[in-house]
Amino acid sequence: MAPARILIVEDEAIVAADIKGTLKGLGYDVPAIAFSGEEALKKTEELHPDVVLMDIVLRGQMDGIEAAREIQERCGIPSIFMTGYSEEIVEQLNTGKPCLSVIKPVDENELHTTILKALKAHRGHQIKRGS
């Protein structure tokens, strides 16, 4: 089975590179990094990753919350939110729907566990590609 593909959406290049290294070390495929919400949407539609690892504060007009909603609506792909503040998630995502998140700096074990949860939930709601 091919490794899960994870799109990183992070506006700080150094942080994105660090997270990419962590994900690759955990055995995941990272097909791209996006730096804005608009770019995240475009890359998601092009690459069809299994999960999007989404920062909340991004370059451009679209923040991570809005980008994740658009990605979910258009592509059905789950996002895991990354933030430096846990309160930020609660305030901005007060939609009544559960969301997955990790606090920055990202802990490798927490990230891996959260990705596995997202993959399990996502794959439970779709027919596997190529089956």
Backbone as JSON Lines, residues from 0, in Angstrom:
{"i":0,"aa":"M","n":[0.83,-1.18,0.0],"ca":[0.0,0.0,0.0],"c":[0.88,1.24,0.0]}
{"i":1,"aa":"A","n":[0.54,2.19,-0.83],"ca":[1.31,3.44,-0.94],"c":[1.15,4.27,0.33]}
{"i":2,"aa":"P","n":[2.17,5.04,0.68],"ca":[2.05,5.89,1.88],"c":[1.0,6.98,1.66]}
{"i":3,"aa":"A","n":[0.38,7.4,2.74],"ca":[-0.6,8.48,2.67],"c":[0.08,9.75,2.18]}
{"i":4,"aa":"R","n":[-0.65,10.5,1.35],"ca":[-0.14,11.75,0.79],"c":[-0.7,12.92,1.59]}
{"i":5,"aa":"I","n":[0.2,13.77,2.08],"ca":[-0.2,14.88,2.93],"c":[0.29,16.19,2.33]}
{"i":6,"aa":"L","n":[-0.65,17.09,2.08],"ca":[-0.33,18.43,1.6],"c":[-0.1,19.31,2.82]}
{"i":7,"aa":"I","n":[1.02,19.99,2.86],"ca":[1.32,20.94,3.94],"c":[0.92,22.33,3.47]}
{"i":8,"aa":"V","n":[0.17,23.04,4.32],"ca":[-0.2,24.43,4.04],"c":[0.31,25.25,5.21]}
{"i":9,"aa":"E","n":[1.39,25.98,4.97],"ca":[2.09,26.74,6.02],"c":[2.77,27.92,5.35]}
{"i":10,"aa":"D","n":[2.55,29.12,5.88],"ca":[3.1,30.31,5.22],"c":[4.55,30.6,5.6]}
{"i":11,"aa":"E","n":[5.11,29.9,6.56],"ca":[6.51,30.08,6.93],"c":[7.33,28.93,6.35]}
{"i":12,"aa":"A","n":[8.2,29.24,5.4],"ca":[8.96,28.22,4.67],"c":[9.8,27.33,5.58]}
{"i":13,"aa":"I","n":[10.42,27.89,6.6],"ca":[11.27,27.11,7.5],"c":[10.43,26.12,8.29]}
{"i":14,"aa":"V","n":[9.28,26.56,8.79],"ca":[8.38,25.68,9.53],"c":[7.87,24.58,8.61]}
{"i":15,"aa":"A","n":[7.49,24.95,7.38],"ca":[6.98,23.97,6.42],"c":[8.04,22.91,6.1]}
{"i":16,"aa":"A","n":[9.28,23.32,5.92],"ca":[10.36,22.38,5.62],"c":[10.6,21.43,6.8]}
{"i":17,"aa":"D","n":[10.51,21.95,8.01],"ca":[10.68,21.13,9.2],"c":[9.56,20.08,9.29]}
{"i":18,"aa":"I","n":[8.34,20.51,9.07],"ca":[7.2,19.59,9.12],"c":[7.31,18.55,8.0]}
{"i":19,"aa":"K","n":[7.75,18.96,6.83],"ca":[7.93,18.02,5.73],"c":[8.93,16.94,6.12]}
{"i":20,"aa":"G","n":[10.04,17.33,6.73],"ca":[11.02,16.36,7.18],"c":[10.45,15.38,8.2]}
{"i":21,"aa":"T","n":[9.65,15.91,9.12],"ca":[9.01,15.06,10.13],"c":[8.07,14.06,9.47]}
{"i":22,"aa":"L","n":[7.23,14.55,8.54],"ca":[6.28,13.67,7.86],"c":[6.99,12.59,7.05]}
{"i":23,"aa":"K","n":[8.04,12.97,6.35],"ca":[8.78,11.99,5.55],"c":[9.43,10.95,6.47]}
{"i":24,"aa":"G","n":[9.93,11.39,7.63],"ca":[10.5,10.48,8.6],"c":[9.47,9.5,9.16]}
{"i":25,"aa":"L","n":[8.21,9.91,9.19],"ca":[7.13,9.04,9.64],"c":[6.61,8.13,8.53]}
{"i":26,"aa":"G","n":[7.15,8.31,7.32],"ca":[6.76,7.44,6.22],"c":[5.68,7.98,5.31]}
{"i":27,"aa":"Y","n":[5.32,9.24,5.46],"ca":[4.29,9.84,4.61],"c":[4.91,10.46,3.37]}
{"i":28,"aa":"D","n":[4.1,10.59,2.32],"ca":[4.49,11.27,1.09],"c":[3.99,12.71,1.18]}
{"i":29,"aa":"V","n":[4.85,13.66,0.87],"ca":[4.48,15.08,0.89],"c":[4.64,15.59,-0.55]}
{"i":30,"aa":"P","n":[3.54,15.6,-1.34],"ca":[3.66,15.97,-2.74],"c":[3.89,17.46,-2.98]}
{"i":31,"aa":"A","n":[3.53,18.31,-1.99],"ca":[3.7,19.75,-2.18],"c":[3.52,20.49,-0.87]}
{"i":32,"aa":"I","n":[3.95,21.76,-0.9],"ca":[3.71,22.7,0.19],"c":[3.02,23.9,-0.43]}
{"i":33,"aa":"A","n":[1.95,24.36,0.21],"ca":[1.24,25.57,-0.23],"c":[1.45,26.64,0.84]}
{"i":34,"aa":"F","n":[1.51,27.9,0.39],"ca":[1.77,29.0,1.32],"c":[0.56,29.91,1.54]}
{"i":35,"aa":"S","n":[-0.53,29.68,0.8],"ca":[-1.74,30.48,0.96],"c":[-2.96,29.57,0.85]}
{"i":36,"aa":"G","n":[-4.1,30.07,1.29],"ca":[-5.33,29.3,1.18],"c":[-5.7,29.03,-0.27]}
{"i":37,"aa":"E","n":[-5.52,30.03,-1.11],"ca":[-5.84,29.88,-2.53],"c":[-4.97,28.81,-3.18]}
{"i":38,"aa":"E","n":[-3.68,28.84,-2.85],"ca":[-2.75,27.85,-3.39],"c":[-3.08,26.45,-2.85]}
{"i":39,"aa":"A","n":[-3.51,26.38,-1.6],"ca":[-3.89,25.1,-1.0],"c":[-5.06,24.47,-1.74]}
{"i":40,"aa":"L","n":[-6.04,25.29,-2.06],"ca":[-7.21,24.8,-2.79],"c":[-6.81,24.28,-4.17]}
{"i":41,"aa":"K","n":[-5.99,25.04,-4.86],"ca":[-5.53,24.66,-6.19],"c":[-4.73,23.35,-6.14]}
{"i":42,"aa":"K","n":[-3.78,23.26,-5.22],"ca":[-2.94,22.06,-5.12],"c":[-3.75,20.84,-4.69]}
{"i":43,"aa":"T","n":[-4.74,21.05,-3.83],"ca":[-5.59,19.94,-3.41],"c":[-6.37,19.39,-4.59]}
{"i":44,"aa":"E","n":[-6.92,20.28,-5.4],"ca":[-7.68,19.84,-6.58],"c":[-6.77,19.14,-7.59]}
{"i":45,"aa":"E","n":[-5.52,19.56,-7.7],"ca":[-4.58,18.94,-8.64],"c":[-4.03,17.61,-8.14]}
{"i":46,"aa":"L","n":[-3.66,17.56,-6.87],"ca":[-2.9,16.43,-6.34],"c":[-3.73,15.39,-5.58]}
{"i":47,"aa":"H","n":[-4.91,15.75,-5.12],"ca":[-5.79,14.85,-4.37],"c":[-5.07,14.14,-3.21]}
{"i":48,"aa":"P","n":[-4.53,14.93,-2.27],"ca":[-3.85,14.3,-1.12],"c":[-4.89,13.58,-0.25]}
{"i":49,"aa":"D","n":[-4.41,12.76,0.66],"ca":[-5.3,12.07,1.59],"c":[-5.71,12.97,2.75]}
{"i":50,"aa":"V","n":[-4.81,13.88,3.13],"ca":[-5.03,14.8,4.25],"c":[-4.32,16.11,3.94]}
{"i":51,"aa":"V","n":[-4.9,17.2,4.44],"ca":[-4.26,18.51,4.34],"c":[-3.88,18.95,5.75]}
{"i":52,"aa":"L","n":[-2.61,19.26,5.95],"ca":[-2.13,19.77,7.23],"c":[-2.1,21.29,7.1]}
{"i":53,"aa":"M","n":[-3.04,21.97,7.76],"ca":[-3.37,23.36,7.48],"c":[-3.06,24.31,8.64]}
{"i":54,"aa":"D","n":[-2.19,25.28,8.36],"ca":[-1.99,26.37,9.32],"c":[-3.22,27.26,9.25]}
{"i":55,"aa":"I","n":[-3.53,27.97,10.29],"ca":[-4.71,28.83,10.3],"c":[-4.41,30.2,9.7]}
{"i":56,"aa":"V","n":[-3.28,30.77,10.06],"ca":[-2.9,32.09,9.54],"c":[-2.03,31.89,8.31]}
{"i":57,"aa":"L","n":[-2.52,32.39,7.16],"ca":[-1.83,32.18,5.89],"c":[-1.7,33.47,5.11]}
{"i":58,"aa":"R","n":[-0.86,33.45,4.08],"ca":[-0.77,34.58,3.15],"c":[-2.05,34.6,2.31]}
{"i":59,"aa":"G","n":[-2.31,35.75,1.7],"ca":[-3.44,35.84,0.77],"c":[-4.74,36.22,1.46]}
{"i":60,"aa":"Q","n":[-5.81,36.16,0.69],"ca":[-7.13,36.58,1.17],"c":[-7.84,35.51,1.99]}
{"i":61,"aa":"M","n":[-7.49,34.25,1.8],"ca":[-8.19,33.13,2.42],"c":[-7.36,32.58,3.57]}
{"i":62,"aa":"D","n":[-7.94,32.55,4.77],"ca":[-7.21,31.96,5.9],"c":[-7.38,30.44,5.86]}
{"i":63,"aa":"G","n":[-6.72,29.76,6.78],"ca":[-6.75,28.3,6.81],"c":[-8.11,27.73,7.1]}
{"i":64,"aa":"I","n":[-8.91,28.41,7.91],"ca":[-10.26,27.94,8.24],"c":[-11.11,27.92,6.97]}
{"i":65,"aa":"E","n":[-11.1,29.03,6.25],"ca":[-11.88,29.14,5.03],"c":[-11.38,28.15,3.97]}
{"i":66,"aa":"A","n":[-10.07,28.04,3.83],"ca":[-9.5,27.11,2.85],"c":[-9.91,25.67,3.17]}
{"i":67,"aa":"A","n":[-9.85,25.29,4.44],"ca":[-10.24,23.93,4.84],"c":[-11.71,23.66,4.54]}
{"i":68,"aa":"R","n":[-12.56,24.63,4.77],"ca":[-13.99,24.46,4.46],"c":[-14.2,24.27,2.96]}
{"i":69,"aa":"E","n":[-13.52,25.08,2.16],"ca":[-13.63,24.95,0.7],"c":[-13.1,23.59,0.23]}
{"i":70,"aa":"I","n":[-11.98,23.17,0.77],"ca":[-11.4,21.87,0.4],"c":[-12.35,20.74,0.77]}
{"i":71,"aa":"Q","n":[-12.94,20.81,1.95],"ca":[-13.89,19.77,2.38],"c":[-15.1,19.75,1.47]}
{"i":72,"aa":"E","n":[-15.65,20.93,1.16],"ca":[-16.84,21.0,0.31],"c":[-16.56,20.53,-1.12]}
{"i":73,"aa":"R","n":[-15.46,20.98,-1.69],"ca":[-15.16,20.66,-3.1],"c":[-14.57,19.27,-3.3]}
{"i":74,"aa":"C","n":[-13.71,18.86,-2.37],"ca":[-12.92,17.64,-2.58],"c":[-13.2,16.53,-1.56]}
{"i":75,"aa":"G","n":[-13.82,16.87,-0.44],"ca":[-14.08,15.87,0.59],"c":[-12.84,15.41,1.32]}
{"i":76,"aa":"I","n":[-11.79,16.22,1.29],"ca":[-10.51,15.85,1.92],"c":[-10.41,16.53,3.29]}
{"i":77,"aa":"P","n":[-10.09,15.76,4.33],"ca":[-10.02,16.35,5.67],"c":[-8.77,17.2,5.87]}
{"i":78,"aa":"S","n":[-8.9,18.16,6.76],"ca":[-7.77,19.0,7.16],"c":[-7.48,18.81,8.64]}
{"i":79,"aa":"I","n":[-6.22,18.88,8.96],"ca":[-5.77,18.92,10.36],"c":[-5.21,20.32,10.54]}
{"i":80,"aa":"F","n":[-5.72,21.04,11.52],"ca":[-5.3,22.41,11.74],"c":[-4.06,22.46,12.63]}
{"i":81,"aa":"M","n":[-3.13,23.35,12.27],"ca":[-1.94,23.62,13.07],"c":[-2.06,25.05,13.59]}
{"i":82,"aa":"T","n":[-1.83,25.21,14.87],"ca":[-1.9,26.55,15.43],"c":[-0.96,26.67,16.62]}
{"i":83,"aa":"G","n":[-0.58,27.87,16.92],"ca":[0.24,28.13,18.09],"c":[-0.6,28.32,19.35]}
{"i":84,"aa":"Y","n":[-1.92,28.45,19.17],"ca":[-2.8,28.75,20.3],"c":[-4.02,27.86,20.25]}
{"i":85,"aa":"S","n":[-4.25,27.08,21.3],"ca":[-5.4,26.19,21.32],"c":[-6.71,26.97,21.33]}
{"i":86,"aa":"E","n":[-6.73,28.15,21.96],"ca":[-7.95,28.96,22.01],"c":[-8.36,29.41,20.6]}
{"i":87,"aa":"E","n":[-7.37,29.6,19.74],"ca":[-7.63,30.04,18.38],"c":[-8.52,29.04,17.65]}
{"i":88,"aa":"I","n":[-8.26,27.77,17.85],"ca":[-9.07,26.72,17.22],"c":[-10.51,26.84,17.71]}
{"i":89,"aa":"V","n":[-10.7,26.93,19.01],"ca":[-12.04,26.98,19.58],"c":[-12.81,28.19,19.07]}
{"i":90,"aa":"E","n":[-12.17,29.34,19.07],"ca":[-12.85,30.56,18.64],"c":[-13.22,30.53,17.16]}
{"i":91,"aa":"Q","n":[-12.28,30.13,16.31],"ca":[-12.51,30.22,14.87],"c":[-13.27,29.03,14.3]}
{"i":92,"aa":"L","n":[-13.28,27.92,15.0],"ca":[-13.95,26.73,14.48],"c":[-15.22,26.4,15.24]}
{"i":93,"aa":"N","n":[-15.81,27.34,15.85],"ca":[-17.01,27.09,16.64],"c":[-18.2,26.82,15.73]}
{"i":94,"aa":"T","n":[-18.11,25.7,15.01],"ca":[-19.14,25.32,14.05],"c":[-19.99,24.18,14.57]}
{"i":95,"aa":"G","n":[-19.62,23.61,15.71],"ca":[-20.34,22.46,16.23],"c":[-19.82,21.14,15.67]}
{"i":96,"aa":"K","n":[-18.94,21.21,14.67],"ca":[-18.38,20.0,14.09],"c":[-17.03,19.72,14.75]}
{"i":97,"aa":"P","n":[-16.73,18.44,14.98],"ca":[-15.4,18.14,15.53],"c":[-14.31,18.43,14.51]}
{"i":98,"aa":"C","n":[-13.16,18.85,15.0],"ca":[-12.04,19.08,14.1],"c":[-10.78,18.5,14.74]}
{"i":99,"aa":"L","n":[-9.83,18.18,13.89],"ca":[-8.56,17.67,14.35],"c":[-7.54,18.79,14.31]}
{"i":100,"aa":"S","n":[-6.69,18.86,15.33],"ca":[-5.7,19.93,15.37],"c":[-4.47,19.47,16.13]}
{"i":101,"aa":"V","n":[-3.37,20.16,15.85],"ca":[-2.12,19.98,16.59],"c":[-1.6,21.37,16.93]}
{"i":102,"aa":"I","n":[-0.93,21.45,18.07],"ca":[-0.39,22.73,18.53],"c":[1.07,22.83,18.09]}
{"i":103,"aa":"K","n":[1.44,24.02,17.59],"ca":[2.84,24.27,17.22],"c":[3.62,24.71,18.44]}
{"i":104,"aa":"P","n":[4.88,24.35,18.58],"ca":[5.62,23.47,17.68],"c":[5.03,22.06,17.71]}
{"i":105,"aa":"V","n":[4.96,21.45,16.55],"ca":[4.29,20.17,16.38],"c":[5.12,19.04,16.97]}
{"i":106,"aa":"D","n":[4.47,18.26,17.84],"ca":[5.07,17.07,18.43],"c":[4.9,15.91,17.45]}
{"i":107,"aa":"E","n":[5.97,15.22,17.15],"ca":[5.95,14.14,16.15],"c":[4.92,13.06,16.47]}
{"i":108,"aa":"N","n":[4.87,12.61,17.72],"ca":[3.92,11.55,18.1],"c":[2.48,12.03,18.0]}
{"i":109,"aa":"E","n":[2.23,13.26,18.46],"ca":[0.88,13.82,18.38],"c":[0.46,13.98,16.92]}
{"i":110,"aa":"L","n":[1.37,14.44,16.09],"ca":[1.07,14.62,14.67],"c":[0.73,13.28,14.03]}
{"i":111,"aa":"H","n":[1.54,12.27,14.28],"ca":[1.31,10.95,13.71],"c":[-0.05,10.4,14.14]}
{"i":112,"aa":"T","n":[-0.36,10.48,15.42],"ca":[-1.64,9.99,15.93],"c":[-2.81,10.74,15.3]}
{"i":113,"aa":"T","n":[-2.69,12.05,15.17],"ca":[-3.76,12.86,14.59],"c":[-3.96,12.54,13.12]}
{"i":114,"aa":"I","n":[-2.88,12.32,12.38],"ca":[-2.99,11.94,10.97],"c":[-3.7,10.59,10.85]}
{"i":115,"aa":"L","n":[-3.34,9.64,11.69],"ca":[-3.99,8.33,11.65],"c":[-5.49,8.46,11.9]}
{"i":116,"aa":"K","n":[-5.88,9.33,12.83],"ca":[-7.31,9.57,13.09],"c":[-8.0,10.14,11.86]}
{"i":117,"aa":"A","n":[-7.36,11.12,11.23],"ca":[-7.94,11.74,10.04],"c":[-8.07,10.73,8.91]}
{"i":118,"aa":"L","n":[-7.05,9.92,8.7],"ca":[-7.09,8.92,7.64],"c":[-8.18,7.89,7.9]}
{"i":119,"aa":"K","n":[-8.29,7.46,9.14],"ca":[-9.31,6.46,9.48],"c":[-10.71,7.03,9.24]}
{"i":120,"aa":"A","n":[-10.94,8.24,9.69],"ca":[-12.26,8.87,9.5],"c":[-12.55,9.09,8.02]}
{"i":121,"aa":"H","n":[-11.55,9.55,7.28],"ca":[-11.74,9.85,5.87],"c":[-11.96,8.58,5.06]}
{"i":122,"aa":"R","n":[-11.15,7.6,5.29],"ca":[-11.27,6.34,4.53],"c":[-12.53,5.59,4.9]}
{"i":123,"aa":"G","n":[-13.04,5.83,6.06],"ca":[-14.3,5.21,6.46],"c":[-15.49,5.79,5.71]}
{"i":124,"aa":"H","n":[-15.32,6.95,5.09],"ca":[-16.41,7.62,4.37],"c":[-16.23,7.62,2.86]}
{"i":125,"aa":"Q","n":[-15.29,6.86,2.36],"ca":[-15.07,6.87,0.91],"c":[-14.74,5.47,0.43]}
{"i":126,"aa":"I","n":[-14.9,5.27,-0.84],"ca":[-14.46,4.02,-1.46],"c":[-13.01,4.23,-1.86]}
{"i":127,"aa":"K","n":[-12.17,3.3,-1.51],"ca":[-10.74,3.44,-1.81],"c":[-10.53,3.57,-3.32]}
{"i":128,"aa":"R","n":[-9.64,4.48,-3.7],"ca":[-9.28,4.63,-5.11],"c":[-8.59,3.36,-5.58]}
{"i":129,"aa":"G","n":[-8.92,2.95,-6.78],"ca":[-8.26,1.81,-7.38],"c":[-8.79,0.48,-6.9]}
{"i":130,"aa":"S","n":[-9.84,0.44,-6.03],"ca":[-10.37,-0.84,-5.57],"c":[-11.56,-1.24,-6.4]}
